[in-house]
Amino acid sequence: MKESVIWRVAVLDDHPLIGKAMQYRLAQESQLVMAGAFSQRQQLMAFLQRHQVDVLVLDYMLGEDQLDGLQMVKQLRLHYPQLRILVSSAVEKPAIVQLLLKEGVQGFVGKSQDQEVLISALYQICRGKRFLTADMMLELDKFKESDREMHNYLLPRESGEDISLLVRELSPREIEVIRCYLDGLSITQIAGKYARSRKTISGQKQTALRKLGLRSDLELFNYKQHFSDLVITH
C-alpha cells in the first residue's frame, strides 16, 4: 500500500539558487512539496509563525549578519520543537555534526553529496528516522575515538577559570589556526592558506587546545561564539 501523506519542506540557504534547484527537484516528488525557500533567518521565522512545515533544510553557514547554524538550530528547537531539521553544509566536520546531533537535528548531508542523497535524507527524516551518510558515520566514529584519546592526554580546564585569560597565552599563529578551524577549514586547508606544513598546523592547534585547557574539538566548538568574540579583539 502506497503512502498518501505529503510532507512540506522549507529551505534556508543564503544562496537563492539552492532554493530554486530544490524547488525544481521536489516538483518531481509526489510526497514532498516546497513550502518555501528563504535566504534570511527573519523571513523563515515569520513564515513558520503562519505556516506548517514538516522538515527544514538548513544551511549551516549563512551570511555574516545571520546566526551560525548551531545557534539557529537552538532557536528553532526552542520555538518549533516539532520541526524536523536536516542540515546541509559545505563544512563537513565531524565535530560540527556531533554538536548538531546533540542539539536535536535529524540529519546532515554535505554539499559535496549528490542531490539524490538529499532527497533520500528528506524521506528518511520525514518518516521519523535520522540520516547520515555511511562516510559521515565512519568519520564520526574516528572523531569520537580521536576525541577520547585527546581527552585522556590533556588536563581539564579548571572550574571557574576564565577562558578570556587563557586566550592571552596563545600566540598570533595559534589564534589564526583556531579561528580558521572554527570557521570550518580543515587542517590541510589551513596549511595551504598559510603555506605551512600540515604537521605544523596540527601542532599549533593541539598546543592551543592545551593552553586553553580544552580536551577535544567538541569542547572547542562549544566555546565558538565566546572564543570568536575574544579572538577578534586580540
C-alpha positions as CSV (number, residue, x, y, z in Angstrom):
1,M,0.0,0.0,0.0
2,K,1.5,3.3,-1.0
3,E,1.8,6.2,1.4
4,S,-0.5,9.1,0.8
5,V,1.0,11.6,3.2
6,I,2.6,14.7,1.8
7,W,5.4,16.4,3.6
8,R,6.1,20.2,3.4
9,V,9.7,21.2,3.0
10,A,11.3,24.6,3.6
11,V,14.8,25.7,2.7
12,L,17.0,28.3,4.4
13,D,20.2,29.0,2.4
14,D,21.8,32.3,1.6
15,H,22.4,31.2,-2.0
16,P,19.0,31.7,-3.8
17,L,19.9,29.2,-6.5
18,I,19.9,26.4,-3.9
19,G,16.3,27.1,-3.1
20,K,15.4,27.2,-6.8
21,A,17.2,24.0,-7.5
22,M,15.4,22.3,-4.6
23,Q,12.0,23.6,-5.7
24,Y,12.6,22.1,-9.2
25,R,13.7,18.8,-7.8
26,L,10.9,18.5,-5.3
27,A,8.4,19.1,-8.1
28,Q,9.3,15.6,-9.3
29,E,8.3,14.0,-6.0
30,S,4.7,13.1,-5.2
31,Q,5.2,13.2,-1.4
32,L,7.4,16.2,-1.0
33,V,6.3,19.8,-1.7
34,M,8.2,23.0,-1.3
35,A,6.6,25.2,1.3
36,G,9.1,28.0,0.9
37,A,12.7,28.9,0.2
38,F,14.4,31.7,2.2
39,S,17.8,33.4,2.3
40,Q,17.3,35.3,5.6
41,R,16.6,33.9,9.0
42,Q,13.9,36.6,9.7
43,Q,12.0,35.5,6.6
44,L,11.9,31.9,7.7
45,M,10.8,32.7,11.3
46,A,8.0,34.9,10.1
47,F,6.8,32.1,7.7
48,L,6.9,29.5,10.4
49,Q,4.6,31.6,12.6
50,R,1.9,31.3,9.9
51,H,2.5,28.0,8.0
52,Q,3.1,24.4,8.8
53,V,6.5,22.9,7.8
54,D,7.4,19.3,8.4
55,V,11.2,19.5,7.6
56,L,13.6,22.3,7.2
57,V,16.8,22.0,5.0
58,L,19.2,24.4,6.8
59,D,22.5,25.7,5.5
60,Y,25.0,25.6,8.4
61,M,26.9,28.7,7.3
62,L,24.6,31.6,6.5
63,G,25.6,35.3,5.8
64,E,27.8,37.2,8.1
65,D,24.8,39.1,9.6
66,Q,23.0,35.8,10.3
67,L,23.2,33.4,13.2
68,D,25.5,30.4,12.6
69,G,24.0,27.0,12.1
70,L,24.3,25.8,15.7
71,Q,22.7,28.9,17.1
72,M,19.9,28.8,14.5
73,V,19.2,25.1,15.4
74,K,18.9,26.1,19.1
75,Q,16.5,28.9,18.3
76,L,14.4,26.6,16.1
77,R,14.3,23.8,18.6
78,L,13.2,26.3,21.3
79,H,10.3,27.8,19.3
80,Y,9.4,24.9,17.0
81,P,10.3,21.6,18.7
82,Q,8.2,19.5,16.3
83,L,10.1,20.8,13.2
84,R,12.5,18.3,11.8
85,I,15.8,19.7,10.7
86,L,18.2,18.5,8.0
87,V,21.5,20.4,7.9
88,S,23.2,20.8,4.5
89,S,26.6,22.3,4.5
90,A,29.9,22.6,2.7
91,V,31.5,22.4,6.1
92,E,31.6,18.6,6.8
93,K,33.5,18.4,10.1
94,P,32.6,15.5,12.4
95,A,32.8,17.8,15.4
96,I,30.2,20.1,14.0
97,V,27.9,17.2,13.0
98,Q,28.3,15.8,16.5
99,L,27.2,19.1,18.1
100,L,24.3,19.4,15.7
101,L,23.0,15.9,16.5
102,K,23.4,16.7,20.2
103,E,21.2,19.8,19.7
104,G,18.5,17.7,18.1
105,V,18.9,17.8,14.3
106,Q,17.6,14.7,12.5
107,G,20.2,14.6,9.8
108,F,23.3,16.0,8.0
109,V,24.2,16.0,4.3
110,G,27.3,17.6,3.0
111,K,27.0,19.8,-0.1
112,S,29.6,17.6,-1.8
113,Q,26.9,14.9,-2.0
114,D,24.6,14.3,-5.0
115,Q,21.2,15.9,-4.7
116,E,19.6,12.4,-4.7
117,V,21.2,11.8,-1.3
118,L,19.5,14.9,0.0
119,I,16.1,13.6,-1.3
120,S,16.7,10.2,0.4
121,A,17.6,12.0,3.6
122,L,14.3,14.0,3.4
123,Y,12.2,10.9,3.1
124,Q,14.0,9.1,5.9
125,I,13.7,12.1,8.2
126,C,10.0,12.6,7.4
127,R,9.5,9.0,8.4
128,G,10.9,9.7,11.8
129,K,14.4,8.4,11.3
130,R,17.8,10.0,11.5
131,F,20.0,10.3,8.4
132,L,23.8,10.3,8.0
133,T,25.8,9.0,5.0
134,A,27.9,6.0,5.6
135,D,31.1,8.1,5.1
136,M,30.0,10.6,7.8
137,M,29.1,7.8,10.2
138,L,32.6,6.4,9.7
139,E,34.1,9.9,10.2
140,L,32.1,10.3,13.4
141,D,33.4,7.0,14.8
142,K,37.0,8.1,14.0
143,F,36.4,11.5,15.6
144,K,35.0,10.0,18.8
145,E,38.0,7.7,19.1
146,S,40.4,10.6,18.5
147,D,38.4,12.8,20.9
148,R,38.7,10.1,23.6
149,E,42.5,9.9,23.1
150,M,42.9,13.7,23.3
151,H,40.5,13.9,26.3
152,N,42.8,11.5,28.2
153,Y,46.0,13.3,27.1
154,L,45.1,16.8,28.1
155,L,44.3,18.2,31.6
156,P,40.8,19.6,32.0
157,R,40.3,23.4,32.2
158,E,40.0,24.3,35.9
159,S,36.5,25.0,37.1
160,G,35.7,28.8,37.1
161,E,38.8,29.7,35.2
162,D,38.0,32.5,32.7
163,I,38.9,31.4,29.2
164,S,39.5,35.0,28.2
165,L,42.6,34.9,30.4
166,L,43.8,31.7,28.8
167,V,43.3,33.1,25.3
168,R,46.0,35.7,26.1
169,E,48.5,32.8,26.3
170,L,48.0,31.9,22.6
171,S,50.5,33.1,20.0
172,P,49.1,35.0,17.0
173,R,49.6,32.0,14.8
174,E,47.8,29.7,17.2
175,I,44.9,32.2,17.2
176,E,44.9,32.2,13.3
177,V,44.7,28.4,13.3
178,I,41.9,28.2,15.9
179,R,39.9,30.9,14.1
180,C,40.2,29.2,10.8
181,Y,39.3,25.8,12.3
182,L,36.2,27.2,14.0
183,D,35.2,28.8,10.6
184,G,35.2,25.3,9.1
185,L,38.6,24.9,7.4
186,S,40.4,21.6,7.7
187,I,44.0,21.3,8.9
188,T,45.0,20.7,5.3
189,Q,43.2,23.8,4.1
190,I,44.7,26.0,6.9
191,A,48.1,24.7,5.9
192,G,47.5,25.7,2.3
193,K,46.2,29.1,3.3
194,Y,49.3,30.0,5.3
195,A,51.8,28.0,3.3
196,R,52.8,25.9,6.3
197,S,53.1,22.1,6.7
198,R,50.1,20.1,7.9
199,K,52.2,18.9,10.8
200,T,52.9,22.4,11.9
201,I,49.3,23.5,11.8
202,S,48.2,20.4,13.6
203,G,50.8,21.0,16.3
204,Q,49.7,24.6,16.7
205,K,46.1,23.6,17.1
206,Q,46.9,21.0,19.8
207,T,49.2,23.5,21.6
208,A,46.3,26.0,21.6
209,L,43.9,23.4,23.0
210,R,46.4,22.5,25.7
211,K,46.8,26.2,26.7
212,L,43.1,26.7,26.8
213,G,42.6,23.6,28.9
214,L,40.2,22.2,26.2
215,R,40.5,18.4,25.7
216,S,38.6,17.9,22.5
217,D,37.3,19.5,19.3
218,L,33.8,19.2,20.8
219,E,34.8,21.4,23.8
220,L,36.4,23.9,21.4
221,F,33.2,24.2,19.3
222,N,31.2,24.6,22.4
223,Y,33.2,27.8,23.1
224,K,32.9,29.0,19.5
225,Q,30.9,32.2,20.0
226,H,32.6,33.2,23.1
227,F,36.1,32.4,21.8
228,S,35.5,34.1,18.4
229,D,34.5,37.3,20.1
230,L,37.7,37.2,22.2
231,V,39.9,36.4,19.3
232,I,38.6,39.2,17.1
233,T,39.8,41.8,19.6
234,H,43.1,40.1,20.4
